[in-house]
């Protein structure tokens, strides 16, 4: 194989933001990330429905549920409750 036929083996760059910005929850243009938006919605009184999370992020239902699972794995206590036939999710706050 000639030198011209070889492809460069550069490492792929997956994220478009720096690690510092990701830790704060801010995207490349100073906007909050979708994950930060989800956390804000989960802190609302009464929680948030899956449909509201989908509308806020533009994700499909399975992606939204996977994000909730990821937050649980990171240590967030997410409560699930049915209100008027609609499942609502909220961050559990510890009792004082």
Secondary structure, DSSP 8 states (H G I E B T S, - for coil): --TTT----------SS-HHHHHHTB-TTS-B-HHHHHHHHHTSTT-EEHHHHHHHH---HHHHHHHHHHHHHTT--EEEEEETTEEEEEE-----
